[in-house]
Amino acid sequence: MDAKPRTADIARSTSETEIRVSLDLDGTGQSSIGTGIGFLDHMLTALARHSLLDMDVQAKGDLHIDFHHTAEDVGIVLGQAVKRALGDKRGIRRYGHAVVPMDETLAEAAIDISGRPFLAWSVTFPRDKIGEMDTELFEEFFRAFAMNAGITLHIVQRAGTNAHHIAEGVFKAVARALRAAVEPDPRAAGVIPSTKGVLEG
């Protein structure tokens, strides 16, 4: 019997943004990304590639104001898609951890698919922008993602002075941790990995 596909397709429309995300947790890292924010597109492409999630993210936002609403709302919808695709979370590994070097940068991410959303962020950028994107928006993106995916997410910058490398290291570390956490555990097929029997709140 074939396993149920772990996919999601979510659309969200507000007065500020229109976003659609299609996601396959058991993909090969293929992506089609169009948010209108070049550097965010670059980071989401890396997220898909290194998590092995297939991801289609399309967004239209009020970029004439700033990038905040679009970056945050993409995080919201992507998080919702991950949560929906996971279903009741039976048979997953639940935890994921990765430390990723990128030249002078070292980024660490740890994930618990716990049903208790939380972001711990310890990252400092040496400048306010990368390209046209405000570096403060990375924290907003990951907070929105964690809250809506229902995961505990810790992100720590261990080293780094180049803003581009720091951002890319962070996204790749999260990607690798996410890949491990959502992966089916062959030793726990059909079992929810919690002594409570549920992974919600």
N, C-alpha and C positions, 0 to 999 in steps of 0.2 A: 504494500500500500504506500503510495507516494505521500510525503509529508505535505502539510498544508503550506501554500506559499506565504512567505512572510513579507508582505508588500503593503503599501499604503499609497493612497492618492488623495491629497487634501488641498482644498482651495479656501482662501480667506480673503474677504474683500471688506475694506473699511474706507472712510473718507480720505485716508492718507496713503494706503497701499492696496495693491491687488497682487496676491501671491498664490502660486500653485506649486506644489511639491509632489513628485512621484518618487517612490523609494522602494528598493528591493534589498533586504538585509543579506541575501544570499547571492549577491552579484559578483562582479569581477572588477569593480572600481570604475565602471564607465560613467560618464557624466555629461550633462548638457546644462550649462549654467548661464543665466542671463539676468543679472540683478540691476544693471545700469551702473554698478560700482565696480570699476575694473579690478581693483586690488581684492575686493571681497570675492569676485568671481575666481580669481587666481587661488585664493585660500580655500574656497569650497571645492574647486577642482582637486586640490591636494588632499582635502578631507575625504573625498570620494575615493581617490586612487589608493590611499594608504589604509583606509578602513575596509576596502573591497565592497563597499555599498554602491549599488547602481543608483544614481541620483539625477533627477531632472528638476531643476529649480529655476522658475521664471518669476520675475517680480517687476512690477511697475510701481514706482513710488514718487513722493513729492520731493524729488531730488533738487528742485529749484529752491527749496527751503534749506534743507541740509540732508545728510545721509542717515540721520539717527533713526527715523521711523522705518526706513527700508531695512537697515541692518538688524534692528531689534525684531521686526516682524518676520523676517526670514528665519531668524532663530526660533521664534515662536512656532511657525508652521513646520519647520524641519524637526523640532522637538516633538510636536504632535504626531508627525508621520512616523518617527521612530517608536513612539509609545504605541501607536495603533498597530504597526507592523509586528511588534513583539507579542501582542495578544496577552495571554495570562502568564507569559514568561516561562512556560514549562520547558525544561531541558536545556536552558541556557547556562553558561558559565557564571553569569551575573557580575563578576568582578573583572576588571581589566586595569592594567598598569603598563606604562611605557615611559622610557627615558630616551629622548631623541637628541643627538648632537647635530648641530648645523654650524660648521665652522667654529667661531668663538662662542656660539650660543649652546646652552644645554637646557632643554625644556622637559618637564616631567608632568604627566597627567595620570590621575587615578580615578576610576569610575566604579560606582556601585549602582547597579540597576535595582534600586531599593524601593521605589515608590515614594521615597521621601526626598523631594527635590531640594537641592542645596548647591550653591557655588562658593567655593573658597578660591580666591584669586590673589595670587602673589606674583604679579608681573609688572615690571616698570619699563616704560619705553623712554629712550633718550630724546625723542622729539615728538611733537604733537600730531604730525601727519606722516602717512606713507602714501606717496602719490597725492591724491585728493581726499583720502580717507582719514578721519580723525582716529588716532590710536586709542582713545578712550572708548570707542565704539566696539572694540573687541570684547571687552568685559561685558558690555550690554548684550552683545550677541550671545556669548556663552551663558550668561545668566538666563536669558530668555529660552535658550535651548535646554538647559538643565531643568528649569522649572516646568517646562511643557513636556519634556521627555519623562519626567518623574525620576530623575537620576541624581545621585550625589556625585559631584564633579569637583575634584581638586586640581588646580593648575598652578604649577610652581616654576618660576624661572630660576634655574640654578646658576646660570652665567649668561653673559651676552651684553654687547654694546651696540650692535647694529640692529636698528629697528625692524628692517625687513627680515633679517634672520630670526629675530625674536618671535615675530608674528608667525612666520612659516614653521619654526620649530614647535610653537604651541599647537598649531593646527595639526601638524603631523603627529605629535604626541597624543593629542586627543583622538585622532583617527586610529592610531594603533591600539590605544586603550579601549576604544569603542569596538573595534574589530574583535578583540579578545572577549569583551564582556557579552556581546550578543551572540557569540559563536555557540552552536549546539555542543553540549557536553555528552559524548557517547557513553559515559559512565552513569549519566543521570537522565536518560531519555524519559520524557513524560513526567518528570518530577519538578515541582516548583522548588527552587533552591532557597528555601527558608524553613526554619523550624516552626514558624507560624502557619505555614501552608499557603500563604498569600504574600505577594509583594506589592502591597498598596498601602501607603500611609503608615 
